[in-house]
């Protein structure tokens, strides 16, 4: 994350100039290295977040219309950026959220790891959410506390996911979400990018970042 002094300098430089020179400043390789990925870090994302300050501390790119609470309780895999699309709300105030590599999340998605206690709405009940690798969460879907989705789970647009599908390899949808179709495992593609990033952080450095800065351990 840039220092306060660096942020002030960036704000003073006209945008059309900063846009041209920023990729040559050390520490900004992600502009070039993520441009052909499913979550490219563009100048607009970076500027709104790291310079203007919309979720400046969050370690992955977040759209300026999305909201993330409790980022230190959220583990994002490679090229997995909840809130990258517009209008999403990701909440991990008390419970934790784990999302695996190469999982894509559409606009207006809600993922919550806590909810109000039904008899006393001043209290929260926290339950971790776990979403596997290579999943696709469709537009407007809501993932509720305690849900676990295995690898290659596709969640239909507008679905309310209230229970777990830990075996994965399926399409689910509806309110409440139910299994609609099983996927053929042998057809599922475990693709990888040439250079891998967890948000703004090169994946080769992410484990150390996680140990130093986050409250989540996917290996525990």
Residue, then its C-alpha position, 0 to 999 in steps of 0.5 A: x500500500x502506498x504511503x500517505x506522502x506517495x498518495x499526496x504526490x499521486x493526487x497532485x499529478x494529472x491523471x493522464x500523466x500518472x496513467x502513462x508513468x505509473x506502470x514504470x514505478x516499482x511495485x506496479x507490475x500488476x498492471x501489465x501482468x494481470x491485464x489478460x486475466x479474469x480480474x485485470x487490475x486497471x488504472x481506474x480500479x487502482x486509482x479509486x482504491x489506492x489513491x482516492x481511498x475506497x477500501x484502500x487497505x483491502x488487498x484485492x481490487x474492489x469496484x467503487x460501488x462494492x463494499x467489503x467489511x472485515x477484509x482481514x477475515x477474508x482469504x482470496x485465492x488466485x484471481x479471486x476478487x469478491x466485490x470486483x464486480x459492481x454492487x456487491x457486499x462482502x461481510x466478514x465482521x466476525x466469521x471468516x470467508x475463504x474463497x479458492x483460486x480462480x473463482x469468479x463473482x458476478x455483480x450484486x453478489x452478497x456473501x455474509x459470515x454472520x447474521x442477527x440472532x433471531x431473538x435478540x437482533x443486537x447479537x450476531x451469530x458467526x459461521x464461516x463461509x467456504x467457497x472452492x476453486x473454479x466456482x462461478x457465483x451468478x449475478x445477485x446471488x446471496x451466500x449465507x453464513x455457514x455455507x460451504x461450496x466445493x470446487x466447480x460449483x456454479x450458483x445461478x443468478x439470484x439464488x439464495x444459498x442457505x445450505x452447503x454443497x461441499x462435493x461441488x461439481x454442480x449447478x445450483x439455483x433458486x430460493x433456497x438454492x437446490x442442486x439443478x445439475x451435476x457437472x462431468x468432472x472430466x470436462x472441468x478445466x483447471x486453468x492457470x495464468x502465466x503470472x499468478x496474483x492474489x489481488x495486488x500481491x504476487x502469489x509467490x509472496x502471498x503466504x507471507x502477507x497472509x501470516x503477517x496481515x490476515x486472521x485467516x488460515x486456509x490450511x488449519 
